[in-house]
Amino acid sequence: MPSIPLVCAVDDDEALVESLDGLLRSAGFVVQTFLSPDAFLAWSANNHADCVVLDFAMPGMNGLDLYRELRERGAGIPVIFATAVADDDVWHQLTTSGAFAVFAKPLDVEALLAAVRRAVTL
């Protein structure tokens, strides 16, 4: 029997994290949420996610820096960025980073779920 994919959500907005938790669970995923990149990095030292939905603008380490740290550690986790930042330079960095997908907030939940489903089948 195949295991249920584990999707992590990392965002400093507690309400959004709770929404993502409910959305992803209702779609059949196991979900782990984090309110900071540091909390996710500590968890990921001993655990593995099948996909990460990641905010860009967070206090301290931003989402792109977290993504780069994961790559340096050799973690081949598909990352989906979700950001409210509308800056062209940031969008260029995110879309050329090698991330699986990039979405603007407010999120198109159907498109996000479709991307997560594709990402966990890699």
Secondary structure, DSSP 8 states (H G I E B T S, - for coil): -----EEEEE-S-HHHHHHHHHHHHHTT-EEEEESSHHHHHHHHTT---SEEEEES--SSS-HHHHHHHHHHTT----EEEEE----HHHHHHHHTTT-SEEEESS--HHHHHHHHHHHHT-
